Amino acid sequence: MGEPFEPRIVAFLCNWCSYTGADNAGIARMKSPPEVLPIRVMCSGRVSPEMILRCFRAGADGVLVLGCHIGDCHYISGNHRTAKRIPLVQRLLSYVGINPERLRLDWVSSAEAPKFVQITNEFVQTIRSLGPIRQELGLPRMGGGR
Amino acid sequence: MEEPRIGVYVCECGINISAMVDVQAVAELARRLPGVVVARVYKYMCAKPGQQMIQEDIRTLGLNRVVVASCSPRMHEPTFQQAVAEVGLNPYYLQMANIREHASWSTEDRQRATAKAGRLVRGAVFRAAYQAPLEPRRAPITKTALVVGGGVAGIQAALSIAEAGYPVYLVEREPSIGGRMAQLDKTFPTLDCSLCILGPKMVDAGRHPKIRLLTYSELEEVSGCVGNFRVRVRKRARSVDEQKCNGCGLCQEKCPTKVLDTAYEAGLGQRKAIYRPFAQAIPNIPVIDRQHCQFFTKGRCRVCEKVCPTGAIDFAQQDQILELEVGAIVIATGYALWDPAGLAQYSYGLSPNILTGLQFERLVSASGPTGGQILTFEGRPPERIAILHCVGSRDVNAKPYCSRICCMYALKHAHQVREKTGAQVYQFYMDMRAFGKGYEEFYQRVQEEGVVFVRGRGAEVDVLPDGKLRVRAEDANLGRLVCVDVDMVILASAMEPQPDTDRLAALCRIGRSPDGWLAEAHPKLRPSETATAGIFLAGCCQGPRDIPDTVSHADAAAMHVVRLFNQGEITISPTVAQVQVEKCVGCGECILVCAYSAIQRNQHGKAEVNPALCQGCGTCAAACPSQAIQSLHFTDQQLVAQIDGLLEEVFGTL
């Protein structure tokens, strides 16, 4: 006990807007929380419920899905599907005992590096206040110092 | 699946990565990961020796997967894909871990940056094990171009593409092509008559067998991608049958309705309700301005119909929607003139003798409202004229940038005043930017013609009770305030992006620079390309420039189009969706979510992907309830492996 909580967060970033926004944040040397681990997908529409559940199963304390703004999707309407899908996954999460706040959907364009930094910081704060997911699920703490 | 033999290459990027990430520790971690045969650190992995190191390892160690931990894949994925392909490894066996933008540059703490870099590398290594070879596909392209905007840029681009042998649609919003250059009297510094040099080009464009002019038309929709765009153009109703009209002009002559011409004559002259914008209009076919035509507003008149010898007037004509297929698009939509009323100190609009540069062009033009005589609104020859440079340009309260053409046209105007009248000319300028070929010499010439140059921005124009205009400025050379009373003021107003640039940028999915002009792909090295493949920029839509620079830019854009068409086909990414038929239950969910109508049911009721239409977004893969559709290079297996690698802690049953 007393060990600091280091949240692990997977961020699905769409190639055209959010991944580019995250790149641009780095290029501008804006600091973003290292707890956030990006996975590049071509479109936020690729992020299936199974992927999100897999993240939690693999020990993620939070999952972030970032896409192009509605109307700006590189694939016309892929993000419309994401916008419909994520609230359903959030309901599913609360059904299985995971706080739905651990999954967040937002829109970050390639020009919104500051917004990427702001959202990731906010989300890390949220996850810190929720605590480790293992605790929420009543699972034993991970042993070892991995 | 063959046994993965993975090489991991950790780049220091000079010190961009190594200053914040312990690259040796990352390589050490990589060496302990399953399947990793070798892990190396190098200062510049993207440089030739770095690439050769990877190639050498592929050959000698028999690597079948390569992970490069360096900058963003958006930067160098193509570089490393090509490097591995050169020694026979399929480029889709490469995976990158972005430890520069996403770790070293974005993290303040070395230990945490290193830990994150390690996780990113582990994710990439785990993922690489599941990557599979893919072969790019080739697709034919539609060798027809679309040029949007029929000013000198669009005309030049269209002619160059057509001369290279490819058909072109030239779309222009106004009833005639010609654009701004057709409004000008003379061009600096050679003082060529503007329409005399543009006119022949307009005629060439109008009669070129490979060019189809679509005037009075607007772009409404763009879809598809490089090589195969589909565009929708609205051809507005001219109310004149283009096939029947012989261009005699009788309708225009007899039309009883006069309208203030705010377009071609810049508000100084009038036109009729049925009109050609100017005598040399191409096509030489009038349009009826339905907002002012008495038949359309009051339901009577029909004079034009009565006088037309060919029966070409068609009041019932409807807008036409044209669906065009083109392989490349050149945007040449030009600029708008900033309205000097935006800065109250210039009193623009308070006196008819305060003109913009474009209005003066019409005043001094032989085809203009005064037949080329320089007269005040009251009809007298002016005795003194002030020309103010940088009105709106180089001004933080309006446009911070230099509009580039104003110094030279202001000098030209001074010359024209001196040539045609005895009036004294006062030029108020901050810096004289005479940067082009023959420009400085022209400046010298105008100085010798007795024009008074006052170094200092024209600060204020006052309209005096007697109608005279008082210009105040600080003469920076004398270090004191000066004040001149004149009969006419010419404001060298700034260029600004067209007011609907927003809509155009959204239609074509291209970006804009902070100052609002359309964004080029690279400010130095790719000035006529955009970030969207197959869409190119010509002329002032990209930023202020004069005529010779516009023509060069247009030719550059045309060259890109011709280069693309000469290739004959485009390479299409193989990262498309693929159906595993045995898993597909034929529910059709994928068909519903596909934005490109790329999926259909085959005769067995199973989903089938048309790879030529599929853009590889993967939305269908996420929607499929039986995981029967996979998005190649972003398969469930690959993403799950990456997730596990990033987190490296799996609990519960899989």
HADDOCK unambig.tbl for C-alpha pairs under 7 A between the chains (distance, minus, plus):
assign (segid A and resid 23 and name CA) (segid B and resid 101 and name CA) 5.25 0.50 0.50
assign (segid A and resid 23 and name CA) (segid B and resid 102 and name CA) 6.72 0.50 0.50
assign (segid A and resid 26 and name CA) (segid B and resid 101 and name CA) 4.29 0.50 0.50
assign (segid A and resid 26 and name CA) (segid B and resid 102 and name CA) 6.15 0.50 0.50
assign (segid A and resid 26 and name CA) (segid B and resid 105 and name CA) 5.05 0.50 0.50
assign (segid A and resid 26 and name CA) (segid B and resid 106 and name CA) 4.92 0.50 0.50
assign (segid A and resid 27 and name CA) (segid B and resid 101 and name CA) 6.02 0.50 0.50
assign (segid A and resid 27 and name CA) (segid B and resid 105 and name CA) 6.77 0.50 0.50
assign (segid A and resid 29 and name CA) (segid B and resid 105 and name CA) 5.30 0.50 0.50
assign (segid A and resid 29 and name CA) (segid B and resid 106 and name CA) 5.70 0.50 0.50
assign (segid A and resid 30 and name CA) (segid B and resid 106 and name CA) 5.77 0.50 0.50
assign (segid A and resid 31 and name CA) (segid B and resid 106 and name CA) 4.38 0.50 0.50
assign (segid A and resid 31 and name CA) (segid B and resid 107 and name CA) 5.44 0.50 0.50
assign (segid A and resid 31 and name CA) (segid B and resid 108 and name CA) 6.85 0.50 0.50
assign (segid A and resid 32 and name CA) (segid B and resid 106 and name CA) 5.53 0.50 0.50
assign (segid A and resid 32 and name CA) (segid B and resid 107 and name CA) 6.43 0.50 0.50
assign (segid A and resid 34 and name CA) (segid B and resid 107 and name CA) 6.42 0.50 0.50
assign (segid A and resid 34 and name CA) (segid B and resid 112 and name CA) 6.63 0.50 0.50
assign (segid A and resid 34 and name CA) (segid B and resid 113 and name CA) 6.72 0.50 0.50
assign (segid A and resid 34 and name CA) (segid B and resid 116 and name CA) 6.13 0.50 0.50
assign (segid A and resid 42 and name CA) (segid B and resid 617 and name CA) 5.45 0.50 0.50
assign (segid A and resid 43 and name CA) (segid B and resid 617 and name CA) 5.26 0.50 0.50
assign (segid A and resid 43 and name CA) (segid B and resid 618 and name CA) 6.87 0.50 0.50
assign (segid A and resid 45 and name CA) (segid B and resid 618 and name CA) 6.57 0.50 0.50
assign (segid A and resid 45 and name CA) (segid B and resid 619 and name CA) 4.45 0.50 0.50
assign (segid A and resid 45 and name CA) (segid B and resid 622 and name CA) 6.82 0.50 0.50
assign (segid A and resid 46 and name CA) (segid B and resid 617 and name CA) 6.57 0.50 0.50
assign (segid A and resid 46 and name CA) (segid B and resid 618 and name CA) 4.57 0.50 0.50
assign (segid A and resid 46 and name CA) (segid B and resid 619 and name CA) 4.56 0.50 0.50
assign (segid A and resid 46 and name CA) (segid B and resid 621 and name CA) 6.48 0.50 0.50
assign (segid A and resid 46 and name CA) (segid B and resid 622 and name CA) 5.11 0.50 0.50
assign (segid A and resid 47 and name CA) (segid B and resid 622 and name CA) 5.88 0.50 0.50
assign (segid A and resid 48 and name CA) (segid B and resid 622 and name CA) 4.18 0.50 0.50
assign (segid A and resid 48 and name CA) (segid B and resid 623 and name CA) 6.80 0.50 0.50
assign (segid A and resid 51 and name CA) (segid B and resid 640 and name CA) 6.91 0.50 0.50
assign (segid A and resid 55 and name CA) (segid B and resid 643 and name CA) 6.23 0.50 0.50
assign (segid A and resid 57 and name CA) (segid B and resid 650 and name CA) 6.42 0.50 0.50
assign (segid A and resid 57 and name CA) (segid B and resid 651 and name CA) 6.28 0.50 0.50
assign (segid A and resid 58 and name CA) (segid B and resid 644 and name CA) 6.00 0.50 0.50
assign (segid A and resid 58 and name CA) (segid B and resid 647 and name CA) 6.32 0.50 0.50
assign (segid A and resid 58 and name CA) (segid B and resid 648 and name CA) 6.99 0.50 0.50
assign (segid A and resid 58 and name CA) (segid B and resid 649 and name CA) 5.35 0.50 0.50
assign (segid A and resid 58 and name CA) (segid B and resid 650 and name CA) 4.30 0.50 0.50
assign (segid A and resid 58 and name CA) (segid B and resid 651 and name CA) 6.28 0.50 0.50
assign (segid A and resid 59 and name CA) (segid B and resid 647 and name CA) 6.47 0.50 0.50
assign (segid A and resid 59 and name CA) (segid B and resid 649 and name CA) 5.76 0.50 0.50
assign (segid A and resid 59 and name CA) (segid B and resid 650 and name CA) 6.34 0.50 0.50
assign (segid A and resid 60 and name CA) (segid B and resid 647 and name CA) 6.76 0.50 0.50
assign (segid A and resid 75 and name CA) (segid B and resid 617 and name CA) 6.53 0.50 0.50
assign (segid A and resid 76 and name CA) (segid B and resid 595 and name CA) 6.43 0.50 0.50
assign (segid A and resid 77 and name CA) (segid B and resid 595 and name CA) 6.22 0.50 0.50
assign (segid A and resid 78 and name CA) (segid B and resid 619 and name CA) 6.02 0.50 0.50
